[in-house]
Amino acid sequence: MSALFIGVGVGPGDPELITLKAARLIGEADVISYICNEAGQSQAKNIASAVLGNPQRLQDEIPIFMPMSEDRSIANGIYDQSAVKIQAALDRNRKVVFLCEGDPLFFGSFGYLLERLKAANACLVVPGISSVQAASSALQLPLTVLTESFAVVSGRHSETEIVRTLQQHDSVVIMKAGRARQKILQALARADRTADARYLEYIGRPEQVIREDIEQLRQEPGPYFSLFVVTRSERGHR
Ligand SMILES: C[S@@+](CC[C@H](N)C(=O)[O-])C[C@H]1O[C@@H](n2cnc3c(N)ncnc32)[C@H](O)[C@@H]1O
């Protein structure tokens, strides 16, 4: 057995959206690593629970507790310490699978570990279905057609940057909408795109919410797992 560090996308929430390759590699892993909250809860691990190693094949775990903070020095310190732990497992010739919600390299923590570990180790990345693809499927709405442009922006951008993106692009997905909901609603109104926007939370999970009419949304923070999809409403007439 040879050491391998594998970032595996487990999709946005519905376990049936885990790819065959991801399921096999998760089941075969010696060590499972994932980001979790203070209580040890991990969305990625919950999604993957059905494909984790069977009871005959105990898997070690490297949980990585990541506090909700925008202070990058805290996060970077945690990635440094976690990379040391993962490196120790790789030095013992273990296959380490890092579980990633959605796709590993789309707004994911995996990229920070990969940059610390890839020079010295064999690595593999298995793509996953991201929340963006899951959102357009849940809405049954094409993200882009013909010559439309498409941009992704984060709720952590300023209101001015979000307005500019909404004005410059036909289709826009606004990620990390939870705490930024009020700012995003204001940006949509300023860019005159309120009627073009839809809101989704917990896509692919039993608690999924879809709001086609965002005028109904309260100007208050929502859950972390939420986003807006903005498309041209008049595209059917082109
Ligand atoms: C750190 S990013 C991770 C993105 C993930 N790697 C992906 O491929 O979708 C977290 C953000 O993704 C979005 N997100 C991820 N999963 C979601 C879901 N199931 N429902 C709604 N939004 C989701 C939310 O905007 C959330 O704040």
The ligand as a MOL file (V3000), in Angstrom:
LIG
                    3D

  0  0  0     0  0            999 V3000
M  V30 BEGIN CTAB
M  V30 COUNTS 27 29 0 0 0
M  V30 BEGIN ATOM
M  V30 1 C -17.1340 26.9450 1.5600 0
M  V30 2 S -18.3280 27.0220 0.2650 0 CHG=1
M  V30 3 C -18.2550 25.3660 -0.2890 0
M  V30 4 C -18.7320 25.2060 -1.7050 0
M  V30 5 C -18.6780 23.7570 -2.1370 0
M  V30 6 N -17.2970 23.2960 -2.2210 0
M  V30 7 C -19.3600 23.5460 -3.4780 0
M  V30 8 O -18.7510 22.9340 -4.3860 0
M  V30 9 O -20.5160 23.9270 -3.6250 0 CHG=-1
M  V30 10 C -19.8020 27.0610 1.1800 0
M  V30 11 C -20.9120 27.7950 0.4410 0
M  V30 12 O -21.3970 26.9790 -0.6120 0
M  V30 13 C -22.8060 27.1140 -0.7390 0
M  V30 14 N -23.3930 25.7910 -0.5200 0
M  V30 15 C -22.7220 24.6410 -0.4200 0
M  V30 16 N -23.5720 23.6090 -0.2840 0
M  V30 17 C -24.8230 24.1210 -0.3080 0
M  V30 18 C -26.1160 23.5600 -0.2300 0
M  V30 19 N -26.3040 22.2380 -0.0790 0
M  V30 20 N -27.1800 24.3960 -0.2960 0
M  V30 21 C -27.0090 25.7230 -0.4590 0
M  V30 22 N -25.8070 26.3140 -0.5340 0
M  V30 23 C -24.7210 25.5280 -0.4630 0
M  V30 24 C -23.2570 28.1440 0.2980 0
M  V30 25 O -23.3170 29.4050 -0.3340 0
M  V30 26 C -22.1310 28.0680 1.3120 0
M  V30 27 O -22.0180 29.2810 2.0460 0
M  V30 END ATOM
M  V30 BEGIN BOND
M  V30 1 1 1 2
M  V30 2 1 2 3
M  V30 3 1 2 10
M  V30 4 1 3 4
M  V30 5 1 4 5
M  V30 6 1 5 6
M  V30 7 1 5 7
M  V30 8 2 7 8
M  V30 9 1 7 9
M  V30 10 1 10 11
M  V30 11 1 11 12
M  V30 12 1 11 26
M  V30 13 1 12 13
M  V30 14 1 13 14
M  V30 15 1 13 24
M  V30 16 1 14 15
M  V30 17 1 14 23
M  V30 18 2 15 16
M  V30 19 1 16 17
M  V30 20 1 17 18
M  V30 21 2 17 23
M  V30 22 1 18 19
M  V30 23 2 18 20
M  V30 24 1 20 21
M  V30 25 2 21 22
M  V30 26 1 22 23
M  V30 27 1 24 25
M  V30 28 1 24 26
M  V30 29 1 26 27
M  V30 END BOND
M  V30 END CTAB
M  END
